[in-house]
Amino acid sequence: MSDIGDWFRSIPLITRYWFAASIAVPFIGKLGLIDFRNLMLVPELVFSRFQLWRPVTATLYFPITPNTGFLYLVNLYFLYHYSTRLETGAFDGRPADYVFMLLFNWICIVITGLLMDMRLLMIPLIMSVLYVWAQFNSEMIVSFWFGTRFKAHYLPWVILVFNFVIGGSFVNELTGNLVGHLYFFLMFKYPMDLGGRSFLSTPEFLYRFFPNTRGGVSGFGVPPTRRPVPQEPPAAGGGGGGRHNWGQGFRLGGE
């Protein structure tokens, strides 16, 4: 148990709370401690009865059944893996900027969910984070199932196609990809690469709650194409305290 506790405490702070909540809320619904129907996004109940908790719980809840258990575990892995990499890589030392990204993506996904009557929002938010990670590491070669290898830039779309083939639906993945693209374009691509106006910036109050833990001014000052290559956190249980470059790829479902 101590090993599990040490591993859990090694997860970056923001990812740790998101990961823990994404385990706790589904199990609360599974055990019947709260009626799972009260955890889902229902637009008419949000607006007519002011059940304002639903956009939050719908982002954390996922029904755990024999048919959905594997999909839940895969997305839980995506959450842990890519959120950890972003928080300790491109957003290293800038927790306020990472929280702002999550808030921006979440708000966009909630609006989309209300308009499209989407009841569960866990997968779109996770996919939006995966998409942003893929943009920061677009040239990295990653390995997918069945030994396929390609640049990380294509990973979100490969997952979309794969899930469509095996499950017949891609709405969640597409929503997450489009929201992740919107954030990355407005925050980085348009103002830095295309010389346009900056439409997004982290609110100052977030820096008071989540101060930078490294030197430098608030916010991002270097376009992602000019940043140092983010470093991968040491694998759980691995030897040594150093980090290594991400250029060797990985296999989904296992390192």
N, C-alpha and C positions, 0 to 999 in steps of 0.2 A: 504493500500500500504506500510505503514511503516513496518508492520509485515513481508511482503514479502521481503522488503529490508533488514531487520534485519536477516531474515533467510538466504538470499543469502550471506550476508557478513559473516555469521557464517560458511559457507563452507570453508574448508581448501583451501589455495591459489591456488595450482596447480589444484586441482579438480575443483575449482570455474571457472577458465579460460577454462578448458576443457569442463566442463558442459555448460558454456555460449556459447562457440563456437559451440557446438553440437546442440544448439537450434537455434542460429543465422544463421548458414550456411544453414540448411534445409529450414528455412523460407525464406531466400533470394532466394533459388531455387524455392520454392513454389509460391512466389509472382511474380516470373519472373523478378526480378531485375537483375539477371544474368541467362543466359541460363543454366539450370541444366546439360546439356550435357557437359558443360565446367568444371563441378565440379567432374566428374567421372574419374576413372583411365582408360586411353586408352594407352596401351604400345607404339603403333606406333607414337602417338602424343607426348608422352614424349621423345622418342628417336630421332624422325625425325624432330620435330618442337620445341623441347626443351621447352615444356610446363611443366616446373618443379613444378608448383604449384599443379598439379593434385594429386600426392601422398598425399599431405596435405589435400586438400579439399575432396578427396575421403574418408579420414578417418573421416571427420566431417560431410559429407553430407549423408542424407538418404531421399529417396523419401517419402513424406507424402501424402498418398491417403487413401480413405475409406478402402482399403484392407490391407494397411501396417501401418496405424496409430497406431493400438494397439501394433504391434511388435516394432514400434519406441518408444512408451512410456515405454514399458517393458524394453527395452535396455537402455533408458535414466535413468530409475530407477536403473538398475544394475550399470550404470556408477556412478551415485551419491552415491549409497549405499556402494559399495565395494571399490571404489576409496577413498571415505572419510574414511572408516575403515582402509584401508592400510596406508593412509597418516597420520592418527592420531594414528595408532597402531604400526605395525612393523617398519614403517618408521618415526615415531614420532621424530621430531627434526632433521631429516636428509633429507631435501628436495632435495639435489643434488643426493642422492642415488635413490630417487623415480623418479626424472626426468630421470636418467640414465636407470632405468628399463623401463620406458615408451618409451624412445628413442630406446633401444635395441629391445623391442617387436615390435615397429612400423617399424623399418628397416627390421626385419625379415618378418613381414607381408607384407610390400611393395614388397619385393623381391618375396615372394610367390604369391602375387597378379599379378605381372608382368609376372611371369612364367605360371600362371594358368588362365590368362585373367580374373581376378576378378575385377569388376568395382567399387564395394563399399567395404570399409574396416572398417566401424564403428564397426560392430558386432565383428569381430575377435579381435580388440584391446581391446574392453570391456571384451570379454571372457578371454583374456589372463590375464587381471588384476584380474578378478574373480577367475581364476585358481590359481594365486599366493596367493590370500587371502585364498583360500581353503587349500592350502598347509601349510600356517602358522597356520591355525586353524583346522587342519585335524581331531581332536578328538571332536570338538564341534558338538552337535546335533542340526540340523536345521530342520525346517518344510517346506515342499513343499506344492503345491496345493493338494487338496483333503485329507489333514490331514496326508500325509506320512511324516515319520521322519527317518532321517539317519544321518551319520556322514558327516561333511562338505567336507571331502575328496572326496566324490562321487558326490557332487553337480554339478560340471561342466559337468559330464557325464550324469547325470540325465536330465539336461537341454538340452543337445545334443539329447538324445533319445526322449524327449518330443517334441522338435521342429521338429524332423524328423517325428514323428507320425502325428503331426497336419499340418506340412507344406511340408513334403516330401523331405526336404533337410537338410543336416548337415555340409556342407562344411565350412561355416563361423565359426560355433562352433568348429569343429574339428581343423581348422587352429589356432584359438585362444588358444585352449587347448594345442596343440602341441608346440606353441611358448611359452606359459606360462611355460610349463614343461621344455623346453630347458633353459629358463632363470633360473628357480629355481634350476635345476640340475647343471648347470655350475657355478652359483653363490654360492650355498649353499651345495647341496647334495654331489657333487663329491669332492670338496676340504675339506669340513668339516666332513662329515659323512664317506666318503670313503677314506680320506687321500690322494686324488689326487692333481694334479697341479691346481692352481687357474687360470682359463682362462679369467675371467671377473673381472674388477675393475672399479670403477667410476673414470673418468678422473679428474685430478686435477683442470682443468679450470672450471668445473661445481661447485666446492666448492667455487670458487671466485664469481660466480654469485648467488649461492644458499648456503651460509654458514650455517653450523650447528647452530641450535638454542638451543642446549643442550650441556653439557660437553661431553668430550670424543674425541677420535681420529676419523679421517675421515674413512668412510666405516663401514662395519659390522665386529664386532669382536667376536660375540657370535653366535654359530649355532642356527638356529630357534628352534630346539628341546630343547634347553636349555634356551631359552628366557623366560622372564615373559610373562604370558598370556596377549595379547594386550587388551586394554580397549576400550569399545565402547563409542563414543561421546554421550553426552546427546541428547535425542530425541528433535526434534524441538518443541518448545512450552511446553516442560516438565518442571516440577518444579525442583528447586535445581540446583546447579552448579557442582555437583560431577558426577563421572562416575560409571558404574557398570560393572560387569563381563559379558562376552558374552555367558556364558554357558547355558542360558535359551532358546536359539533358537529363531527363528522368522519365520513369515509366509511371503512368497514372495508376494509382492503386498500390504503389509501393515504390520506395526509393531505389 
